[in-house]
Amino acid sequence: MTTRAHGRYRSTTLRGSDDDVAVNFVLMLTEKDVTIPDALEVYEKLAVDSLRNIAFKDVGADRQMVQDLTDAAHADGRSVLLELADMSDRGQEQGLQLGVDLGVDQVVARWRADFADALATEGAPEYWPFLGSLSGSPLVLDSTPDELAAQADELSRAGGVGGFVLMPYRQSAYDAVALLERASAAATVPVLVAGGVRDAEQIDDIAGAGGWGFTMGGAALAERHGDPESVSRRVADIMRLCEEVPARRSGSPRTEEKVK
């Protein structure tokens, strides 16, 4: 694998963790685990300055479009995450190289020691491996709380990772919040929740369970074809929900508010 420096665009972590945001939001420009073909157009129409992080996937990604998207986000001071949805060995290797070539800030992939070594070089993206056993499309989590906690502890000790990605809402065998709590307690790096987040209660739960943040894609993008400005409104709603977590958790009644 070849690497290139990101210059001024290189970030040391996903952006966020400021005093005004209790839990961080990553806008995933995907639907059904595939990068949307109009991702760049959607991004260019965004009018939410407080959004700090965007993401897309290797599947469905037009090479030039995602390069232009990455460059545009970096020019706006945002962090860019690439999630590898092709779980085959070859797909993961090609996706890792794509992330390096694009100059993204983070690559989310299966855990592989050789990936950790490859991304430990100067100027390479951070490595944020998935926690747990995943299969299918869309991906489904198939790991117990004990397995997740053990893996988070082991990989944190191994080093070479900037964070973890967990899909607690992509399974039904265990309580999602309990899974996140166990993983976050065992990890020494941030834990990003991906998949299935749709309302204020889940956002509150993620913050309370120790999650660094969450991704959301389809719920924010669903009405964009008929109403292009809907994405900005929904992203603004999500950012507001993130900022209001402390007030809701301080004793105010729980809300079932969904992204509008």
MARVODO-795083 format. One line per 10 residues: number of its first residue (from 1); their letters; for each residue x, z, y of C-alpha. Coordinates in steps of 0.2 Angstrom, whole numbers, always signed. Example, Ala and Ser with C-alpha at 12.3 -4.5 7.8 and 13.67 -1.06 7.14 Angstrom:
# MARVODO-795083
1 = as = +62:+39:-22 | +68:+36:-5
***
This chain:
# MARVODO-795083
1 = mttrahgryr = +0:+0:+0 | +6:-4:+17 | +3:+7:+33 | +3:+4:+51 | +3:+17:+66 | -13:+19:+75 | -4:+22:+92 | -15:+31:+105 | -30:+29:+94 | -24:+41:+80
11 = sttlrgsddd = -34:+57:+79 | -28:+72:+69 | -46:+76:+63 | -64:+71:+66 | -69:+74:+84 | -80:+89:+88 | -79:+108:+85 | -81:+110:+104 | -90:+125:+111 | -106:+114:+115
21 = vavnfvlmlt = -108:+108:+97 | -112:+121:+83 | -111:+108:+70 | -105:+90:+71 | -114:+73:+68 | -106:+57:+62 | -117:+42:+64 | -116:+32:+48 | -119:+13:+52 | -126:+10:+35
31 = ekdvtipdal = -142:+9:+25 | -143:+12:+6 | -124:+15:+5 | -120:-3:+13 | -114:-6:+30 | -127:-14:+41 | -123:-32:+46 | -127:-28:+64 | -116:-13:+65 | -106:-19:+80
41 = evyeklavds = -121:-24:+89 | -130:-8:+86 | -114:+2:+92 | -112:-9:+108 | -130:-4:+113 | -128:+15:+110 | -130:+25:+126 | -126:+42:+120 | -109:+48:+128 | -109:+64:+118
51 = lrniafkdvg = -108:+55:+101 | -90:+58:+95 | -89:+51:+78 | -95:+35:+69 | -93:+29:+51 | -96:+14:+40 | -93:+9:+22 | -82:-3:+13 | -97:-11:+4 | -106:-24:+15
61 = adrqmvqdlt = -92:-24:+28 | -87:-40:+36 | -68:-39:+39 | -68:-45:+57 | -84:-36:+62 | -78:-19:+56 | -61:-22:+64 | -70:-26:+81 | -81:-10:+78 | -66:+1:+75
71 = daahadgrsv = -57:-5:+90 | -73:-3:+101 | -75:+15:+95 | -57:+19:+98 | -58:+12:+115 | -73:+23:+119 | -63:+38:+113 | -72:+40:+97 | -66:+44:+79 | -69:+31:+65
81 = lleladmsdr = -72:+36:+47 | -72:+24:+32 | -81:+29:+16 | -77:+20:+0 | -93:+17:-9 | -86:+6:-22 | -81:+19:-35 | -71:+8:-47 | -52:+10:-47 | -49:-8:-40
91 = gqeqglqlgv = -63:-5:-27 | -55:+12:-21 | -38:+4:-20 | -44:-11:-10 | -54:+1:+1 | -40:+12:+5 | -29:-3:+10 | -44:-9:+21 | -44:+8:+30 | -26:+7:+33
101 = dlgvdqvvar = -27:-11:+39 | -41:-7:+51 | -33:+8:+58 | -47:+20:+55 | -45:+39:+57 | -51:+45:+41 | -54:+38:+23 | -67:+45:+12 | -63:+41:-7 | -62:+48:-24
111 = wradfadala = -49:+61:-27 | -33:+53:-32 | -16:+61:-30 | -8:+44:-27 | -20:+42:-12 | -15:+59:-5 | +3:+54:-6 | +0:+36:+2 | -10:+44:+16 | +3:+57:+20
121 = tegapeywpf = +14:+45:+29 | +16:+44:+48 | +1:+35:+57 | -10:+34:+41 | -28:+39:+41 | -32:+56:+35 | -38:+58:+17 | -55:+66:+15 | -59:+66:-4 | -77:+68:-11
131 = lgslsgsplv = -80:+84:-19 | -88:+83:-37 | -93:+70:-49 | -102:+55:-42 | -111:+40:-50 | -124:+27:-46 | -129:+18:-31 | -134:+26:-20 | -121:+40:-26 | -128:+55:-35
141 = ldstpdelaa = -119:+71:-36 | -117:+79:-54 | -107:+95:-53 | -111:+113:-54 | -107:+126:-40 | -93:+133:-50 | -85:+116:-53 | -86:+112:-34 | -79:+128:-29 | -64:+126:-41
151 = qadelsragg = -61:+109:-35 | -62:+113:-17 | -49:+128:-20 | -38:+117:-31 | -37:+102:-19 | -35:+114:-3 | -20:+121:-12 | -13:+104:-17 | -12:+99:+1 | -13:+81:+8
161 = vggfvlmpyr = -31:+82:+13 | -39:+83:+30 | -56:+88:+24 | -69:+86:+10 | -85:+76:+9 | -99:+84:-1 | -117:+77:-6 | -127:+92:-9 | -143:+84:-5 | -140:+70:-17
171 = qsaydavall = -144:+80:-32 | -159:+91:-38 | -151:+103:-51 | -145:+116:-39 | -150:+123:-22 | -141:+111:-9 | -137:+125:+3 | -129:+136:-11 | -118:+122:-17 | -112:+120:+1
181 = erasaaatvp = -109:+138:+3 | -98:+139:-13 | -88:+124:-8 | -86:+129:+10 | -80:+146:+5 | -67:+140:-7 | -61:+126:+5 | -47:+129:+18 | -51:+112:+27 | -68:+106:+35
191 = vlvaggvrda = -82:+101:+23 | -93:+86:+29 | -110:+84:+22 | -116:+66:+18 | -133:+59:+12 | -150:+66:+13 | -150:+75:+30 | -166:+72:+40 | -172:+87:+49 | -167:+102:+60
201 = eqiddiagag = -169:+115:+46 | -156:+105:+36 | -144:+105:+51 | -146:+123:+53 | -143:+126:+35 | -127:+116:+35 | -120:+126:+50 | -125:+142:+42 | -117:+138:+25 | -100:+134:+33
211 = gwgftmggaa = -101:+115:+34 | -91:+107:+48 | -104:+93:+50 | -115:+80:+43 | -118:+61:+42 | -134:+52:+45 | -137:+33:+44 | -154:+26:+39 | -165:+39:+47 | -156:+35:+64
221 = laerhgdpes = -157:+16:+62 | -174:+13:+54 | -183:+6:+69 | -169:-3:+77 | -175:-21:+73 | -192:-18:+82 | -185:-6:+95 | -166:-8:+98 | -166:+7:+110 | -173:+18:+96
231 = vsrrvadimr = -155:+21:+89 | -149:+29:+106 | -165:+40:+107 | -163:+46:+89 | -144:+49:+91 | -148:+59:+107 | -161:+69:+97 | -148:+73:+83 | -135:+78:+96 | -148:+90:+104
241 = lceevparrs = -152:+97:+87 | -134:+101:+84 | -132:+109:+101 | -147:+120:+99 | -142:+127:+82 | -137:+144:+89 | -153:+146:+98 | -163:+142:+82 | -152:+153:+71 | -153:+168:+83
251 = gsprteekvk = -171:+173:+77 | -182:+159:+83 | -195:+152:+71 | -188:+139:+59 | -193:+121:+64 | -197:+107:+53 | -193:+95:+67 | -187:+78:+60 | -177:+65:+69 | -190:+56:+80
***
